[in-house]
Amino acid sequence: MIDTTMNNYTLYNSKHSSTLLITTSIAVLGVSLPAKAQQVNTQPNIILFMVDDMGWQDTSLPFADSITTNNRKYDTPNMERLASEGMMFTDAYATPISSPSRCSLMTGMNMARHRVTNWTLHRDKMTDGKRDGVTLPDWNYNGIAQSGNVEHTTKAISFVQLLKNAGYHTIHCGKAHWGAIDTPGENPCHFGFDVNITGTAAGGLATYLSERNYGFTKDGKPTSPFAIPGLERYWGTGIFATEALTQEAIASLEKAKKYDQPFYLYMSHYAVHVPIDRDMRFYPTYRARGLSEKEAAYASLIAGMDKSLGDLMDWVAKAGLKRETIIIFMSDNGGLASSSYWRDGELYTQNAPLKSGKGSLYEGGIRVPFIVKWNNIVKPNTRSHTPIIIEDLYPTLLSMAGIRNYHVPQKIDGQDITPILRGKQQGDKKRQLIWNYPNIWDGEGLGISLNCAIREGQWKLIYSYLTGQKELYDLSNDLSEKNDLASSHPQLVARLYRHLTSKLHKMNAQKPIVEGEKKKIRVVSLSRHKLFI
């Protein structure tokens, strides 16, 4: 079914302090109810605060059972404040890489189903590394889109579009990274955002420094695909990119406050992604504590991110909003703690006690900080140990907004976690969460690339496409995944592997072909995609 609605796209140009309104007609596939039928009188405002590459331990807020060495290294008082006013999830997961996580967020689909299984950038180009004897699947390296006919793209309706249809004013600020350059997915406005501040196809940034014009020459030419657009008025001011984005977000919120409608803000920071530039508001403090130059620079990125969170919380508290404002905090993958990005050989961050980091299916690559503040609904200063995953945000955010009877073309894998937030249930701790990473990332480290995994309750199974090895860990007793129990629990390994392959098959998941494996595993080619059968 097609619901054709008129949508106002607002494009904010910070350089000229102007607002351009473009009214256009867009055909929204799969939305069967008109906006008024989906609205409720108590729709809350929603702020989703997303951090890039932030590890589970990159905070003074302990998500583990006890305070760790890393917790003592950093100062994140606003994360602590948010947790004291809401619920922490200790077992929250994303995917090991940015684009798959962000596409799962926007579509509600597991990474195995939408097949954007590695990071995206240039149209029709894979970003994978190469390995002798390995043929990679033809994954969706053009990302996701709501419309269009670009190959290697998954079509899906975003929850942002549904929020917009239901009366929300929608704001994107920061990193997008949902689709390749010159595809519909590169522009947040194509996903239902009224306002787009700096969002592009880029998955990182050239520099945080205004002294370098955030990656532009003085005459406005980008020095790389990762230059941050739309921040021209901050060039040469000494304002760090994290602060500039925060100021832009608050300016948009001030405008949204006047509209007498609920708002959704996606505050998607580039921090704490490389490059590890120094935020001089915080860098000297960490150097004075004895941290190395690189460690102090990284800590300053975290501190700047935390200040941004506090500034937004302060704005909400002082704004006199008539509606409740929900604040959700999350990272898109684990910290960069096992990578060749350590070009100078220095370990400036660690995920311990978690194993490995970004790009890996060990806990350090996929377990992320997650906090929800929802006044009068979520009990303050509480913790949940129920495993959840990033695609759960799709049905959860719609449920928070009171949007129930929606129809979209894609299969939603995420589950609504509002019953947990409301304290009505503990959540399904035996739920099976799965990951599929049949790609080769350009980083290095333990468990990087070419694997899939399943978690069920305390147990986690990781399967290597490269070696055929199955690893089994009891996360209740071995959070660091030091003790592989596969040899002592063969029946459990067989059962979990059977469930994993069954789920991947039902999602039409892809897999690589490894030399010497072709006789053991039957593979079918469908439109050049290698599928489980």
N, C-alpha and C positions, 0 to 999 in steps of 0.2 A: 504494500500500500504506500502511496506517496502523499505526503502532506506538504503542500506548497505554501510557504509563509513568507511574508516580507520581513527582511532582516536589515537593521542598520549596522553597518560595520564602521567603527570609529578607529581611525588611524592617527596615532599621536606622534607629532613631530616635535621633539623637545628642542631642537635647534632654533626653530622659529616660534616656539610657544604657541602653536596653532593646532586646531582640531579640524580635520577634514571628515565630513559626513558623506558617506556613499550609500545610497539606498538601492538595493538590488533584490531580485527575486531568486531564491535558491530552492531547489527541489530536495527535500530531506527524505531519504529513503527509510522506510520502516517505522516512522513515527505515526501511529494510528490515531492518537487522541489530540484534539486541539489544545493549545496551551492552557486556556481557562479551565478545561476539564481536569487538568493535572495539578492545578495550583491548590494550595491550602493557605489559610490566613496566617499561619505561624511559620512561614518559611524563614529559616535562619540565614544569616550571612555565613559564608564559609571561606576560610583562608587555608589553603594547602601550601605549607612551607616546605619546599623540596630542596635538599642540599645535594650537590654533585660530588660523588666519590667519598663521602664521609663514612668512615668506619664506625663500627659498633662501640669502639673504645676511644674515639676522638672527642671526648667530652669529660667533664668533671662529674657528670651524672652517671652513676654506676648502673648499667643494665645487667651486669652479672650479679651473683649473690653477695659479692663483697667488693670493696673498693680496690682497684688495681693500680699498678704503677702508672699506666697511661692516664687513668682518671686523675691522679695527683699531678700530672704534667700540665693539664689544661684548666682554663677557667671558662665555664659556660654557665654563668649564673641565671641567664634567662631560660635555658633549657631546664635547669633545676626548678625555676619558678613555674614554668609551664607544667612540669611533672607534678609539682605540689598542688596544682589546681586541676589536675586531670588524671588520666590513666596511662601508664607506661606498658608497652608490650615488649616483653623480653625476648620473644621468639618470633619476631617479625622478619619477613624475607622479601627480597626483590630478586632480580636476576643478576648474573655476574657482570653484565655490561649495560651501559647507559640506554642505548636505543631500545633493546628488548624490554627493559623495565618501563620506559616511558610509553612504549606502544601498548604494553599490557595495561598500564594505568588508563590510557585513553579509550581502549576498546573493551576492557574486561576479559580479554582472551589470554590464555596461557601462552608463553613464548613459543611452545611447540606448535600451537595452533595458528598463530599469526605469522610465524616463520620469519619474522624480522629478528634473526638470532645473533646478529653481530651489529656493530655500529655502522651507521649510514653516513654518506657525505655526497659523493658525486653520482649523478644519474647514470644508471646502467653499469656501475663499477662496483665489484666486490672490494671489501677492505681487508680480506683475509690474508694471513701469511701463507707460506707454502711449505710443504713437507714431502719429501720423496716417498712415493708409494701410497699417497693419500689423495683420493679424488673427493673434493668437497661437494655437497649438494648445492643446487642452484637456488639459494634462499632469496627472500624478498628484500634485496639490498636497496630498493627504492622506497621502502618504508610503508607507511599506512596513508590512506586518504579516504575521504568521505565520498568522493566522486572522481570521474575521469577513467581513462582506460590505459594507464601506464602499466606496462608489464612489470612483473616482480614487485607488485604492490598489493597489499591486503586492503580491501574495502570494508569499512566499518563506520558506524555512526558513533561519535564520541558522546560521553556523558555531558560534556560541556554544551553540545548542541541541544541536548534535552533540557538542561538547565535554562538555557537561553529561551527555548520554546515555552518554558514554564514561567517566564517572566523575570529571570535573573539577568542582571547586568554582569558581563563576564570580562575579566581582566587577566591578561597574560603579561608577566614581567620576568624577563631573564631568558634562560636557555629553553629552547623547544626540543629540537633533535628528534622529530617524528618522521621526517621524509627527506629524500635527497634533493639537492639543488635542481631547480627547474622541474619539480614535480609538485602536485597540489599539496602534498604533505609538508612542504617547507614553510608554509605560512600559517601561523596559529589562527588567523581569521577564517581560514578554510575549515576549521574544526568547531566554529561557533563562538569564538572570542570576539567581543565587541572592540576591545582595545588590545593592541599588540605593542609591547615595549621590548625591543631588541630581539625578539624571537626569530630565528632563522633555521636553516638546515645544519648549522655548525654545532658540533658536539663539545666544543671547548672554546677557549678564548685565546687571542694572541697575547694579550697582556692585561693586567688589572690596572696599569698605570696610566693616569691621565697625561702624564708628561710625554707618553708615547702615543697619545690620542687613541688609546684602546685598540691600537693596531692599524691606524690610518696615517698616511702622510699629511703634511700640513695643507696640501691642496685637496684632501679628501679621498685619496686613492687607497684602497685596502692593501695592506702588505701581505695578507694571507687570507684564506677562506674563513679564518677564525676571528677576524676583526669584528668588534661589537658595534653595530650600527645604532643610530638614534640617540647617541649621548654627546653630540657635538658641543652642546653648551657647557659641558664639563671639561672639555679639552684644555689641558694646561693649567687646570685649577688646583692640582694636588689632591683631588678627591678620588679615592680608591673606587674601583668599579662596584664593589659590594655596596658601598655607601651611596653611590650615584643611583643604582637600581632601587635602593630603599627609598630614597627621596622621590624618585619617579613613581614608585608604587603608592606612597602616601599621597602624592598629588592626585593620582587617579582615584584613590579612596575618598579624598575630600570632594571630588567631583561626584562620585557615585553616591555619596551621602545625601546629595540634594535631589536624587531621582525618585525617592519614595518607592524603591523596589529593592529586593534583596540583591546582594552582590556575591560573586564568586571571584576570589583573587587567587591565581596560581603564582605564588612567589617562588620562582624557580631560579635559584642562585647558580652562577657559574662556580662560585666557591664550593668546595675547596679543591677544585680541579687544578692540575698543572696549567701554567707555570707557577712555581712557588715564589711569587713576588712578595715583597715585604710590605705589609700594611703598617706604616710607621706610627700609627696611633697605638699599636700594641707591641710591635717588634722589640723596642728597647727594654720593655719590662721582662720579656722572656729571655733576652740575652743576659740581662742582669741576674737572672736565676741560674745561669750556667748552661743553658741550652746552646747547642752549636748554631751557626748561622742559618743552616737549612732547617733545623728543628724549630728555631725561633720564628723563621719566616712562615713555616707551616702552621705553627701555633697562632700566629697573627691572623692567618686566613680564617681559622676557626673562631677566634675572638671577634673578628669583624662580622662573621656570619651570625654569631650569637647576639651581637649588638643589634643587628638588623631585626632579629626575632623580637628582642626587647622593645625596639622602637615601634614595631607593629602592634605589639601587645599594649604598649602605652597609648598609642593612637586609639585603639579600640576602647580602652578604659576611659579616655577623655572625650571621645566623640559624641557621647550622649545618644547612641544609636537606639532606635526603638525596637530593633530586632536583636535576638540573641546572635552572637558571633562565635561560631565553632572554629577552633584552630587545630590543625593537624600538622605534625612534624614528621618528616621522613627523609631518608637518603635513597638514592637510586641504585646503589650497589655497595659492596664492601670497600674498605679503604685500599688505597694503592700501596699495598705492603708486600708485594711479591713480583716486582716488575723490573724490566730493563730500563724503565724511566729513571732509575737511580743511576744516572749517567756518571755521577761523580763517585759512585760506590757507597754513598752515605744513606743509611736507613733513617729517614726523617720521620717516619710514622710506623707504627706497628699495630696489629689487630689482636695481639695476645690478650687473653688466653685462646682466642680463636686462631685457627690454622689458615695460613696463606692469605690471599686478598683478592682484589679485583681481577676478574677473568677466570676465577676458580669456582668450582662447586663445593669446595670445602667451606666451612662456616664463615671464614674470614672474607669470602668473596660474595656471599649472598645474605648473611644476617645483618640487619640494619636497625638503627634506632627508630622508634615509632612512638609517638605520644599523641593523645587526643584530649583536648579540653572542650567540654560541652557543659556549660553551667546548668545546674539543676537536673541534669541527666546523668552525667558521669560523676561518680563519687570521687572527690579530690584525693590526691596522694595514694592512688591505688595502682596495683600491678596485675597484669594478666600474663600467664605463661602459656596461653593457647597459641599454637602456631597459626599465623596468618601470612598472606602473600599479597604482593602489590596489586594484582588484578581484583582483589576484594574491595578496593577503593571504589571501583565503578558502581556496583550496586549499593554500596554503603553510602556514598555521597548522594546518590539519588534518593535513597531511603531517608537520609537526614533532611532532604529538601521536600519530603512529602510526595515524591513522584513515584508512583507505584505501577500503573498499568501502561508501561511503555513496550514498544515492539521494535526491535532492531534486527538487521539482517544477519548479524554475527551471533555465534554461540557464546554466551557469557559463562566463563569458567569461574569467575570470582563469586564469593559468597558474602552476603550482607552480614557485617559484624555488629550492627547496632544492638542486637539482643545482648551481646557481651557488654557493650558500652552502657546499656541501660541496667545492667546487673540482673537480667532475667535468666541468663544461663551462663555457664562457664565456657561454652564453646566445645567443639568436637576436637578433642586432643588426639583422636585416632584418625583424623582426616588425612588423606594422602595428598601431599604436595609434591609436584614433579617439576623438573627442570630438564631442558634439552639444549645442549650446546655443541652442535656438530661442526663447529667452526674452528679456525685457528686464529686466535687473537695475536696482536703484535707485541704483547708483553711476554714475560717469562716468569716461571715460578711453579710451585707445587700445585698440581691439579689444574693447570691452565689448559683450556681447549680440549675438544674432541671427547666429550663425555656427556653422560646424562645421570640423573639422580632421582631418588624418591625418599621422602620422609614420611613415616607413619608412626605417630606417637613418639616414643623415645628412640626409635630405630631409624637409621639413615643408611641407604645403600647407594653407592656410587659405582657406575659402570664405565670403564674406559673403552671407547671405540678403537683406540690405537692398539691396546694390548689384550683386550678381552677380559681384563681383570675385574673382579667384583670386590669392593671393599664394604665392610659392614661396621657401623659404629653405634654404640649405645650413648646417645647424647646426654642422658640423665646422669651418667657416671664419667663420661669422657668428652666434655665439651671441646677439648682441644684436638679430638680425633687422632689420638696417639696410638690407640690399640685397635688394630683391625681384627674383628672377631669372626670374619667370614669362614675360616676353617673350622671353628668350633660350633657354628650354627648353620650347617648346610641347608637344612630344611627351611629356615627363616630366609636365608639368602635366595633360595629357589622361589619361595612364595613372593617375596618383594620384587624380585626380578620379573616374575610372571605378571604381577600387577603393573609394574613400570612399563613393560613392553606392550601390555594390553592397552593402557591409557595412551601411549604414544601412537599406537595403531589407530585408535578411535579418533585421535586428533589429526590423522594424516601427517604425522611428524616426519621430518627428514633425518637422514643419517648419512655419514660419509661412507665411502668404500675404501677399505684398507687392503693393500696387497697381502695375499695369503689368507684373507678372510672370505673371499668370494665363494669358495666351495662350501663354507660352513653356514653362511647367512644368505638366504634367498632375497634378492632385491629386485624391485620392479621400477622401471622408469616411466614416469607420467609427466609429460611436458617438461622433460629434463630434470624433474624432481625425483630424488631417491627417497622412497617411502618405506616405512615399516609395513610388513605384511604378515 
